[in-house]
Amino acid sequence: DSGVTQTPKHLITATGQRVTLRCSPRSGDLSVYWYQQSLDQGLQFLIHYYNGEERAKGNILERFSAQQFPDLHSELNLSSLELGDSALYFCASSVESGVSTDTQYFGPGTRLTVL
Amino acid sequence: GDSVTQMEGPVTLSEEAFLTINCTYTATGYPSLFWYVQYPGEGLQLLLKATKADDKGSNKGFEATYRKETTSFHLEKGSVQVSDSAVYFCALSDRRGGSNYKLTFGKGTLLTVNP
């Protein structure tokens, strides 16, 4: 158990809908990263938040957004869903002491299926 | 941009066989290198890491050495077990990122170990 929790574990929805994925980082970790894992694209970085502020965006669609709340949990919002958004979404947290060797601890993921 | 190339497999071995999974990287800066493992139905777990040239990361019998001259970080284990069956990801985090230390992943290698 990494200490990172993600809910829900599975999500099945229809095209055009909107969903929210939730992530709670390990106690004491200020950084949250979101990644998407799909068969064709592999594991790709989406977005990074540090202590409530957006730090960087990766290959994140405009239909997707995220935020990190004062209690440090984070939510990834996916809207106008398309079939191609079906994937496993991971969040990872780290202490982020300013050193790139900080280990990122991954949650178990949310499997999104868009029908 | 940064990239990681690893042998895609699948790799099938008998128990107690020797394992090598090749990984090479491209990075403009001076990255930290990681191997993550994903067991079926689970999130990613850090297996080992190395932060500078000639560093050797090791854990659970697995080893990888950071080779700057060949830009490689090959994963090895002398004697695999059935319980090692999983998907293995090579990844890098580039220190040039400043305040963002996103991970760039290879496509993953599926390892199956037969009794």
Interface residues (C-beta under 8 A of the other chain):
Chain A: S2 V4 Y33 Y35 G42 L43 Q44 F45 H48 Y50 R55 A56 G58 F90 A92 S94 E96 G98 S100 T101 D102 T103 Q104 Y105 F106 G107 P108 G109
Chain B: P31 S32 Y36 E42 G43 L44 Q45 L46 K49 T51 F89 S93 D94 R95 G97 S99 N100 Y101 K102 L103 T104 F105 G106 K107 G108
